[in-house]
Amino acid sequence: TLRKPISQSSMADWASKNLNMHTQGIFRRRISISNMLSWNGGSIKKPMLITSNRTIKKEACEMFKLVQSYMGDRQTRMDRNHVALVTVTKCWSMQGLRDELYIQLIRQTTDNMCYRSLAWGWELMAISLAFFSPSPKFQSYLEGYIYRHLDNDENIAQRIKELVDLKNKKITKSRKKRKQNTEDEGLPISTYAKYCYRKLQKVAITGGKKGLRKPTVEEITHARNAILTPSLFGSSLEEIMLRQQDMYPGNKLPWVQTQLSQQVLALGGEQTEGIFRIPGDIDEVNALKLQVDQWRIPSSLSDPNIPASLLKLWYRELEEPVIPQQFYKECISNYENPDAAVAVVQLLPELNRLVLCYLIHFLQIFAQPSNVGRTKMDVNNLAMVMAPNCLRCQSDDPRIIFENTRKEMSFLRMLIVHLDTSFIKGLV
């Protein structure tokens, strides 16, 4: 979990220590922090953040042009998808550019007089958060900035009006043009901010996109669409069921859970050594995740470790674990008592109970002696790899985490051995 967002005074203090102060004019006067963090229609000659890395210094200035191009403030021959792809790929490949991109986006979405440009800046921030997190050092600053925009649409509109009026007094010719630019287009800024806030909390823990394959246009499009259409990964069970209502109205279980589970079995996962322990190729898993989020299961799959790894990821990334947090203490208190462990399951909300029972029924297939001989994954091993995906310890104390890990495994083992899941057969 993230710290409480830092105050505006703390943000100003952070900025004074970390911003690479720019100068202007023939006397090279230093630009104030407020001007450094306000929308700029020109280019920059050095990075926003202090760095000694020469490559970062050069790339940062080029990246600022890309940000302006995406936001419509600079002309470019590239379409916006390609601009986003080049920007995200630079930062995904070079860790030192990530904070620089986020501070540039903060600058270009502050005191921006064009609503469309402002919205596109927030959109690029949302897309970027799908691929990489800011550094721990910059995380609180970015969170504080996003937090201030969660419910701030009226103030934003008022601020734009004030800036335009001020500009129009100076340049009367631009009045008509500027007024056209301030018309609301698309989503409220708070919609982007709320999405970014949730995404930041997740990416700060998961670390963003993994693997060797660079980001693709499909992933950029998917990241943009996720702002309005929640992904099947990282959402709550209730959101997932609501989303599948149109396509599978009769289903009582998440489509993604049943489909991936069936794929593991269809590809012979119960006869595959190290299933759930040996990870599938991360790039193949990412590719499958993209297709599953579009309600597609490719027919070309051959390695059961791919859907098995994605299934574990789905459980792990649920907004709230399968066993909700309020039942956690009860679970680890009854890790040695079969009857009490089974009783906890009966107390869960109906959807969580069905999802958990489906998982346990699935694991019971692998726990059969005839399959264990081939997979080398007995009930202890299955509980060890799956428990962290069902239960989440909230403590920061390493000793408590270590002790609870053993209890979590033991609790899940009790369920695999003792829970009657016969009713789940045939349920979808």
Kinemage of the C-alpha trace (Angstrom):
@kinemage 1
@onewidth
@group {chain A} dominant
@subgroup {mainchain}
@vectorlist {calphas} color= white
{ca thr a 1} P 0.000 0.000 0.000
{ca leu a 2} L 1.134 3.558 -0.692
{ca arg a 3} L 1.786 6.272 1.818
{ca lys a 4} L -0.726 9.079 2.247
{ca pro a 5} L -0.138 11.587 -0.583
{ca ile a 6} L 2.386 14.225 0.364
{ca ser a 7} L 1.158 17.782 0.947
{ca gln a 8} L 1.589 20.588 -1.568
{ca ser a 9} L 4.308 22.201 0.577
{ca ser a 10} L 6.214 18.900 0.648
{ca met a 11} L 5.831 18.650 -3.119
{ca ala a 12} L 7.281 22.160 -3.490
{ca asp a 13} L 10.188 21.174 -1.238
{ca trp a 14} L 10.787 18.021 -3.324
{ca ala a 15} L 10.721 20.076 -6.520
{ca ser a 16} L 13.234 22.624 -5.192
{ca lys a 17} L 15.707 19.828 -4.455
{ca asn a 18} L 15.255 17.717 -7.595
{ca leu a 19} L 14.337 20.041 -10.461
{ca asn a 20} L 17.091 20.937 -12.908
{ca met a 21} L 16.399 24.676 -12.841
{ca his a 22} L 16.213 26.214 -16.326
{ca thr a 23} L 17.303 29.724 -17.352
{ca gln a 24} L 16.087 32.222 -19.954
{ca gly a 25} L 17.124 35.437 -21.681
{ca ile a 26} L 20.565 36.826 -22.400
{ca phe a 27} L 21.293 37.167 -18.680
{ca arg a 28} L 20.388 33.463 -18.102
{ca arg a 29} L 17.970 34.259 -15.302
{ca arg a 30} L 16.651 31.225 -13.483
{ca ile a 31} L 13.048 30.302 -14.209
{ca ser a 32} L 10.879 29.990 -11.098
{ca ile a 33} L 9.638 26.576 -9.915
{ca ser a 34} L 6.044 27.541 -10.768
{ca asn a 35} L 7.081 28.392 -14.349
{ca met a 36} L 9.188 25.234 -14.534
{ca leu a 37} L 6.037 23.291 -13.663
{ca ser a 38} L 3.618 25.119 -15.998
{ca trp a 39} L 2.681 24.272 -19.583
{ca asn a 40} L 5.345 25.235 -22.110
{ca gly a 41} L 4.746 25.638 -25.838
{ca gly a 42} L 8.446 25.757 -26.719
{ca ser a 43} L 11.212 23.192 -26.466
{ca ile a 44} L 13.572 22.524 -23.563
{ca lys a 45} L 17.363 22.502 -23.772
{ca lys a 46} L 18.002 20.310 -20.746
{ca pro a 47} L 16.093 17.726 -18.667
{ca met a 48} L 13.522 18.699 -16.064
{ca leu a 49} L 15.195 16.559 -13.401
{ca ile a 50} L 18.825 16.676 -12.269
{ca thr a 51} L 20.925 13.932 -13.913
{ca ser a 52} L 24.563 13.345 -14.805
{ca asn a 53} L 23.767 10.744 -17.484
{ca arg a 54} L 24.583 12.214 -20.916
{ca thr a 55} L 22.229 9.877 -22.779
{ca ile a 56} L 19.349 10.792 -20.474
{ca lys a 57} L 20.133 14.503 -20.964
{ca lys a 58} L 19.856 14.152 -24.744
{ca glu a 59} L 16.847 11.803 -24.767
{ca ala a 60} L 14.899 13.933 -22.268
{ca cys a 61} L 14.816 16.916 -24.635
{ca glu a 62} L 13.688 14.728 -27.540
{ca met a 63} L 11.060 13.111 -25.340
{ca phe a 64} L 9.600 16.511 -24.450
{ca lys a 65} L 8.894 17.016 -28.164
{ca leu a 66} L 7.150 13.628 -28.257
{ca val a 67} L 4.992 14.601 -25.276
{ca gln a 68} L 4.050 17.837 -27.042
{ca ser a 69} L 3.301 15.880 -30.233
{ca tyr a 70} L 1.013 13.448 -28.435
{ca met a 71} L -0.837 16.299 -26.755
{ca gly a 72} L -1.335 18.099 -30.086
{ca asp a 73} L 0.916 21.036 -29.111
{ca arg a 74} L 3.557 20.235 -31.745
{ca gln a 75} L 3.065 19.136 -35.344
{ca thr a 76} L 4.262 15.669 -36.309
{ca arg a 77} L 3.847 13.251 -39.203
{ca met a 78} L 3.436 10.314 -36.821
{ca asp a 79} L -0.018 9.283 -35.625
{ca arg a 80} L -0.628 9.508 -31.873
{ca asn a 81} L -0.428 5.738 -31.372
{ca his a 82} L 3.075 5.711 -32.821
{ca val a 83} L 4.114 8.767 -30.788
{ca ala a 84} L 2.935 7.000 -27.619
{ca leu a 85} L 4.750 3.805 -28.657
{ca val a 86} L 8.079 5.612 -29.219
{ca thr a 87} L 7.722 7.508 -25.916
{ca val a 88} L 6.777 4.469 -23.842
{ca thr a 89} L 9.459 2.286 -25.460
{ca lys a 90} L 12.176 4.853 -24.654
{ca cys a 91} L 11.197 4.884 -20.973
{ca trp a 92} L 10.560 1.137 -20.788
{ca ser a 93} L 14.077 0.529 -22.166
{ca met a 94} L 15.813 3.295 -20.158
{ca gln a 95} L 14.820 3.401 -16.519
{ca gly a 96} L 16.418 6.819 -16.027
{ca leu a 97} L 13.854 8.433 -18.352
{ca arg a 98} L 10.737 7.313 -16.465
{ca asp a 99} L 10.617 9.997 -13.781
{ca glu a 100} L 11.561 12.544 -16.447
{ca leu a 101} L 8.520 11.590 -18.516
{ca tyr a 102} L 6.185 11.850 -15.525
{ca ile a 103} L 7.527 15.279 -14.495
{ca gln a 104} L 7.203 16.477 -18.113
{ca leu a 105} L 3.579 15.312 -18.150
{ca ile a 106} L 2.968 17.074 -14.841
{ca arg a 107} L 4.379 20.255 -16.366
{ca gln a 108} L 2.340 20.035 -19.570
{ca thr a 109} L -0.915 19.307 -17.706
{ca thr a 110} L -0.472 22.271 -15.354
{ca asp a 111} L -2.006 25.611 -16.405
{ca asn a 112} L -2.734 24.189 -19.867
{ca met a 113} L -5.284 26.423 -21.626
{ca cys a 114} L -6.411 23.828 -24.190
{ca tyr a 115} L -8.748 21.207 -22.711
{ca arg a 116} L -8.073 18.674 -25.469
{ca ser a 117} L -4.318 18.982 -25.000
{ca leu a 118} L -4.789 18.639 -21.227
{ca ala a 119} L -6.887 15.476 -21.623
{ca trp a 120} L -4.355 13.916 -23.999
{ca gly a 121} L -1.568 14.630 -21.518
{ca trp a 122} L -3.475 12.749 -18.813
{ca glu a 123} L -4.192 9.991 -21.308
{ca leu a 124} L -0.467 9.570 -22.018
{ca met a 125} L 0.177 9.389 -18.265
{ca ala a 126} L -2.441 6.627 -17.964
{ca ile a 127} L -0.884 4.705 -20.866
{ca ser a 128} L 2.622 5.069 -19.389
{ca leu a 129} L 1.497 3.701 -16.008
{ca ala a 130} L 0.474 0.483 -17.773
{ca phe a 131} L 4.137 -0.136 -18.657
{ca phe a 132} L 6.343 1.227 -15.843
{ca ser a 133} L 6.219 2.838 -12.427
{ca pro a 134} L 8.027 5.965 -11.275
{ca ser a 135} L 11.015 5.469 -8.981
{ca pro a 136} L 10.264 5.157 -5.245
{ca lys a 137} L 11.869 8.600 -4.865
{ca phe a 138} L 9.378 10.206 -7.287
{ca gln a 139} L 6.349 8.068 -6.468
{ca ser a 140} L 4.974 10.240 -3.650
{ca tyr a 141} L 5.290 13.401 -5.738
{ca leu a 142} L 3.381 11.879 -8.660
{ca glu a 143} L 0.754 10.439 -6.344
{ca gly a 144} L 0.278 13.817 -4.688
{ca tyr a 145} L -0.187 15.471 -8.085
{ca ile a 146} L -2.740 12.902 -9.270
{ca tyr a 147} L -4.552 13.022 -5.911
{ca arg a 148} L -5.171 16.757 -6.270
{ca his a 149} L -7.101 16.096 -9.511
{ca leu a 150} L -9.387 13.280 -8.311
{ca asp a 151} L -12.377 15.574 -7.859
{ca asn a 152} L -11.263 18.874 -9.276
{ca asp a 153} L -13.058 19.340 -12.617
{ca glu a 154} L -14.790 22.628 -11.732
{ca asn a 155} L -11.529 24.162 -10.507
{ca ile a 156} L -9.726 23.013 -13.660
{ca ala a 157} L -12.386 24.577 -15.910
{ca gln a 158} L -12.273 27.810 -13.850
{ca arg a 159} L -8.459 27.905 -14.031
{ca ile a 160} L -8.507 27.474 -17.812
{ca lys a 161} L -11.024 30.337 -18.104
{ca glu a 162} L -8.839 32.593 -15.931
{ca leu a 163} L -5.735 31.817 -17.985
{ca val a 164} L -7.546 32.396 -21.267
{ca asp a 165} L -8.983 35.715 -20.051
{ca leu a 166} L -5.504 36.792 -18.982
{ca lys a 167} L -4.070 35.791 -22.339
{ca asn a 168} L -6.863 37.532 -24.246
{ca lys a 169} L -6.148 40.812 -22.471
{ca lys a 170} L -2.582 40.613 -23.762
{ca ile a 171} L -3.355 39.358 -27.245
{ca thr a 172} L -6.884 40.304 -28.286
{ca lys a 173} L -6.497 38.713 -31.733
{ca ser a 174} L -6.257 35.240 -30.208
{ca arg a 175} L -9.561 35.533 -28.331
{ca lys a 176} L -11.709 33.573 -30.769
{ca lys a 177} L -9.141 30.858 -31.289
{ca arg a 178} L -8.459 30.406 -27.579
{ca lys a 179} L -12.130 30.245 -26.683
{ca gln a 180} L -12.601 27.429 -29.172
{ca asn a 181} L -9.710 25.557 -27.576
{ca thr a 182} L -11.236 25.663 -24.124
{ca glu a 183} L -14.418 23.857 -25.072
{ca asp a 184} L -14.718 20.587 -23.169
{ca glu a 185} L -13.811 17.610 -25.314
{ca gly a 186} L -14.016 14.026 -24.164
{ca leu a 187} L -13.660 12.766 -20.611
{ca pro a 188} L -13.498 14.828 -17.411
{ca ile a 189} L -9.944 15.104 -16.084
{ca ser a 190} L -11.067 13.435 -12.828
{ca thr a 191} L -11.831 10.257 -14.826
{ca tyr a 192} L -8.211 10.095 -15.972
{ca ala a 193} L -6.951 10.999 -12.485
{ca lys a 194} L -8.987 8.275 -10.786
{ca tyr a 195} L -7.724 5.698 -13.267
{ca cys a 196} L -4.112 6.902 -12.894
{ca tyr a 197} L -4.393 6.830 -9.092
{ca arg a 198} L -5.525 3.189 -9.056
{ca lys a 199} L -2.994 2.255 -11.742
{ca leu a 200} L -0.142 3.906 -9.818
{ca gln a 201} L -0.981 1.910 -6.702
{ca lys a 202} L -0.882 -1.335 -8.685
{ca val a 203} L 2.186 -0.635 -10.820
{ca ala a 204} L 4.137 0.541 -7.750
{ca ile a 205} L 3.768 -3.011 -6.428
{ca thr a 206} L 3.927 -5.099 -9.618
{ca gly a 207} L 6.630 -3.044 -11.367
{ca gly a 208} L 4.903 -2.819 -14.776
{ca lys a 209} L 5.517 -4.712 -18.003
{ca lys a 210} L 8.056 -7.534 -17.806
{ca gly a 211} L 9.770 -9.570 -20.490
{ca leu a 212} L 12.177 -8.925 -23.343
{ca arg a 213} L 9.723 -7.911 -26.051
{ca lys a 214} L 9.330 -4.183 -26.475
{ca pro a 215} L 5.879 -2.614 -26.133
{ca thr a 216} L 3.600 -2.975 -29.166
{ca val a 217} L 0.928 -0.769 -30.765
{ca glu a 218} L -1.672 -3.337 -29.636
{ca glu a 219} L -0.534 -2.895 -26.026
{ca ile a 220} L -0.692 0.908 -26.380
{ca thr a 221} L -4.264 0.678 -27.703
{ca his a 222} L -5.194 -1.755 -24.948
{ca ala a 223} L -3.735 0.557 -22.281
{ca arg a 224} L -5.751 3.492 -23.653
{ca asn a 225} L -8.983 1.483 -23.830
{ca ala a 226} L -8.505 0.317 -20.224
{ca ile a 227} L -9.157 3.881 -19.004
{ca leu a 228} L -12.862 3.397 -19.766
{ca thr a 229} L -13.108 -0.395 -20.089
{ca pro a 230} L -11.613 -2.098 -17.016
{ca ser a 231} L -9.243 -4.979 -17.722
{ca leu a 232} L -10.118 -8.523 -16.670
{ca phe a 233} L -6.837 -8.338 -14.739
{ca gly a 234} L -6.441 -6.118 -11.696
{ca ser a 235} L -10.177 -5.474 -11.305
{ca ser a 236} L -12.514 -6.686 -8.576
{ca leu a 237} L -14.529 -9.896 -9.003
{ca glu a 238} L -17.710 -7.820 -9.054
{ca glu a 239} L -16.389 -5.585 -11.865
{ca ile a 240} L -15.336 -8.634 -13.891
{ca met a 241} L -18.762 -10.283 -13.530
{ca leu a 242} L -20.479 -7.021 -14.465
{ca arg a 243} L -18.304 -6.674 -17.555
{ca gln a 244} L -19.094 -10.194 -18.780
{ca gln a 245} L -22.842 -9.790 -18.182
{ca asp a 246} L -23.574 -8.949 -21.840
{ca met a 247} L -21.502 -11.781 -23.324
{ca tyr a 248} L -22.082 -14.528 -20.756
{ca pro a 249} L -25.203 -13.544 -18.790
{ca gly a 250} L -25.772 -17.046 -17.408
{ca asn a 251} L -22.255 -17.563 -16.054
{ca lys a 252} L -21.826 -17.738 -12.288
{ca leu a 253} L -18.019 -17.736 -12.484
{ca pro a 254} L -15.573 -15.355 -14.196
{ca trp a 255} L -15.073 -16.406 -17.819
{ca val a 256} L -11.338 -15.727 -17.554
{ca gln a 257} L -11.001 -18.139 -14.595
{ca thr a 258} L -12.838 -21.045 -16.206
{ca gln a 259} L -11.293 -20.583 -19.669
{ca leu a 260} L -7.687 -20.451 -18.473
{ca ser a 261} L -8.247 -23.401 -16.113
{ca gln a 262} L -9.721 -25.474 -18.939
{ca gln a 263} L -6.816 -24.516 -21.214
{ca val a 264} L -4.292 -25.800 -18.672
{ca leu a 265} L -6.103 -29.161 -18.595
{ca ala a 266} L -6.692 -29.262 -22.370
{ca leu a 267} L -2.935 -28.896 -22.955
{ca gly a 268} L -2.121 -31.739 -20.532
{ca gly a 269} L -1.119 -29.579 -17.585
{ca glu a 270} L -2.013 -32.298 -15.062
{ca gln a 271} L 0.715 -34.454 -16.665
{ca thr a 272} L 3.335 -31.682 -16.975
{ca glu a 273} L 6.265 -31.716 -14.583
{ca gly a 274} L 6.538 -28.556 -12.485
{ca ile a 275} L 3.160 -27.139 -13.543
{ca phe a 276} L 2.449 -23.854 -11.657
{ca arg a 277} L 6.037 -23.892 -10.372
{ca ile a 278} L 7.869 -23.486 -13.695
{ca pro a 279} L 6.841 -20.133 -15.223
{ca gly a 280} L 5.773 -19.840 -18.841
{ca asp a 281} L 7.700 -17.579 -21.232
{ca ile a 282} L 6.874 -14.074 -19.983
{ca asp a 283} L 6.440 -12.599 -23.467
{ca glu a 284} L 4.069 -15.423 -24.432
{ca val a 285} L 2.143 -14.852 -21.198
{ca asn a 286} L 1.884 -11.109 -21.973
{ca ala a 287} L 0.622 -11.894 -25.488
{ca leu a 288} L -2.017 -14.291 -24.127
{ca lys a 289} L -3.081 -11.731 -21.511
{ca leu a 290} L -3.734 -9.200 -24.278
{ca gln a 291} L -5.953 -11.670 -26.161
{ca val a 292} L -7.835 -12.865 -23.065
{ca asp a 293} L -8.668 -9.223 -22.297
{ca gln a 294} L -10.352 -9.179 -25.721
{ca trp a 295} L -12.331 -12.343 -24.853
{ca arg a 296} L -10.216 -14.534 -27.115
{ca ile a 297} L -8.379 -17.787 -26.444
{ca pro a 298} L -5.966 -18.560 -29.303
{ca ser a 299} L -6.022 -22.082 -30.760
{ca ser a 300} L -2.239 -22.044 -31.242
{ca leu a 301} L -1.335 -22.631 -27.571
{ca ser a 302} L 0.842 -25.672 -26.942
{ca asp a 303} L 2.632 -25.075 -23.610
{ca pro a 304} L 0.340 -25.505 -20.557
{ca asn a 305} L 2.742 -23.350 -18.514
{ca ile a 306} L 1.547 -20.269 -20.462
{ca pro a 307} L -2.133 -20.363 -19.379
{ca ala a 308} L -1.053 -21.696 -15.939
{ca ser a 309} L 1.187 -18.647 -15.389
{ca leu a 310} L -1.529 -16.261 -16.597
{ca leu a 311} L -4.100 -17.934 -14.333
{ca lys a 312} L -1.829 -17.394 -11.311
{ca leu a 313} L -1.356 -13.776 -12.417
{ca trp a 314} L -5.123 -13.275 -12.651
{ca tyr a 315} L -5.646 -14.491 -9.072
{ca arg a 316} L -2.669 -12.477 -7.821
{ca glu a 317} L -3.734 -9.202 -9.510
{ca leu a 318} L -7.343 -9.213 -8.317
{ca glu a 319} L -8.083 -5.867 -6.678
{ca glu a 320} L -9.162 -7.750 -3.566
{ca pro a 321} L -7.920 -11.330 -3.052
{ca val a 322} L -10.248 -14.298 -3.570
{ca ile a 323} L -10.351 -14.606 0.220
{ca pro a 324} L -11.203 -11.009 1.251
{ca gln a 325} L -9.024 -9.225 3.765
{ca gln a 326} L -11.583 -9.332 6.602
{ca phe a 327} L -11.311 -13.154 6.650
{ca tyr a 328} L -7.495 -13.229 6.677
{ca lys a 329} L -7.018 -13.545 10.456
{ca glu a 330} L -9.592 -16.311 10.646
{ca cys a 331} L -7.755 -18.231 7.928
{ca ile a 332} L -4.329 -18.118 9.558
{ca ser a 333} L -5.855 -18.884 12.959
{ca asn a 334} L -7.366 -22.122 11.636
{ca tyr a 335} L -4.505 -23.362 9.500
{ca glu a 336} L -4.318 -26.676 11.366
{ca asn a 337} L -8.049 -27.296 11.879
{ca pro a 338} L -9.772 -28.878 8.823
{ca asp a 339} L -13.348 -28.269 10.019
{ca ala a 340} L -12.656 -24.632 10.957
{ca ala a 341} L -10.855 -24.034 7.658
{ca val a 342} L -13.812 -25.401 5.677
{ca ala a 343} L -16.182 -23.326 7.851
{ca val a 344} L -14.358 -20.118 6.840
{ca val a 345} L -15.137 -20.851 3.173
{ca gln a 346} L -18.861 -21.022 3.958
{ca leu a 347} L -18.684 -17.504 5.455
{ca leu a 348} L -17.323 -15.898 2.280
{ca pro a 349} L -19.525 -13.757 0.006
{ca glu a 350} L -21.252 -15.982 -2.565
{ca leu a 351} L -19.108 -14.926 -5.554
{ca asn a 352} L -15.846 -15.318 -3.614
{ca arg a 353} L -16.994 -18.715 -2.307
{ca leu a 354} L -17.749 -20.000 -5.812
{ca val a 355} L -14.468 -18.665 -7.248
{ca leu a 356} L -12.448 -20.199 -4.393
{ca cys a 357} L -14.278 -23.543 -4.598
{ca tyr a 358} L -13.635 -23.664 -8.365
{ca leu a 359} L -9.926 -23.062 -7.728
{ca ile a 360} L -9.765 -25.739 -5.019
{ca his a 361} L -11.630 -28.223 -7.234
{ca phe a 362} L -9.120 -27.443 -10.004
{ca leu a 363} L -6.151 -27.999 -7.666
{ca gln a 364} L -7.680 -31.257 -6.375
{ca ile a 365} L -7.309 -32.666 -9.901
{ca phe a 366} L -3.550 -32.044 -9.743
{ca ala a 367} L -3.353 -33.436 -6.199
{ca gln a 368} L -4.480 -36.910 -7.340
{ca pro a 369} L -1.637 -39.431 -6.844
{ca ser a 370} L -1.717 -40.482 -10.512
{ca asn a 371} L -0.973 -36.888 -11.552
{ca val a 372} L 1.513 -36.083 -8.769
{ca gly a 373} L 3.751 -38.881 -10.077
{ca arg a 374} L 4.139 -36.941 -13.343
{ca thr a 375} L 3.977 -33.315 -12.176
{ca lys a 376} L 6.078 -33.718 -8.993
{ca met a 377} L 3.600 -31.187 -7.539
{ca asp a 378} L 2.028 -32.759 -4.468
{ca val a 379} L -0.539 -31.041 -2.254
{ca asn a 380} L 2.201 -29.225 -0.303
{ca asn a 381} L 3.778 -27.832 -3.463
{ca leu a 382} L 0.399 -26.803 -4.884
{ca ala a 383} L -0.465 -24.984 -1.654
{ca met a 384} L 2.934 -23.287 -1.623
{ca val a 385} L 2.605 -21.801 -5.134
{ca met a 386} L -1.091 -20.893 -4.866
{ca ala a 387} L -1.469 -19.555 -1.301
{ca pro a 388} L 0.159 -16.141 -2.080
{ca asn a 389} L -2.391 -15.689 -4.885
{ca cys a 390} L -5.390 -16.215 -2.575
{ca leu a 391} L -4.329 -14.576 0.699
{ca arg a 392} L -2.473 -11.281 1.240
{ca cys a 393} L -0.626 -10.449 4.417
{ca gln a 394} L -0.881 -6.711 5.153
{ca ser a 395} L 2.009 -6.550 7.623
{ca asp a 396} L 5.359 -4.901 6.802
{ca asp a 397} L 7.187 -6.888 9.485
{ca pro a 398} L 9.391 -9.553 7.802
{ca arg a 399} L 8.999 -11.907 10.771
{ca ile a 400} L 5.200 -11.754 10.630
{ca ile a 401} L 5.243 -12.186 6.835
{ca phe a 402} L 7.530 -15.236 7.144
{ca glu a 403} L 5.418 -16.809 9.888
{ca asn a 404} L 2.133 -16.115 8.103
{ca thr a 405} L 3.413 -17.521 4.799
{ca arg a 406} L 3.681 -20.945 6.445
{ca lys a 407} L 0.159 -20.614 7.886
{ca glu a 408} L -1.291 -19.475 4.550
{ca met a 409} L 0.181 -22.536 2.840
{ca ser a 410} L -1.140 -24.828 5.550
{ca phe a 411} L -4.629 -23.280 5.334
{ca leu a 412} L -4.811 -23.796 1.562
{ca arg a 413} L -3.522 -27.342 1.986
{ca met a 414} L -6.409 -28.027 4.403
{ca leu a 415} L -8.876 -26.889 1.762
{ca ile a 416} L -7.325 -28.980 -1.029
{ca val a 417} L -7.457 -32.091 1.174
{ca his a 418} L -10.753 -31.578 3.020
{ca leu a 419} L -13.077 -29.201 1.106
{ca asp a 420} L -15.949 -30.912 -0.726
{ca thr a 421} L -16.115 -29.257 -4.129
{ca ser a 422} L -18.193 -31.876 -5.964
{ca phe a 423} L -20.990 -29.332 -6.487
{ca ile a 424} L -18.738 -27.219 -8.696
{ca lys a 425} L -18.522 -29.800 -11.520
{ca gly a 426} L -20.057 -28.421 -14.682
{ca leu a 427} L -20.467 -24.935 -13.218
{ca val a 428} L -19.385 -22.054 -15.469
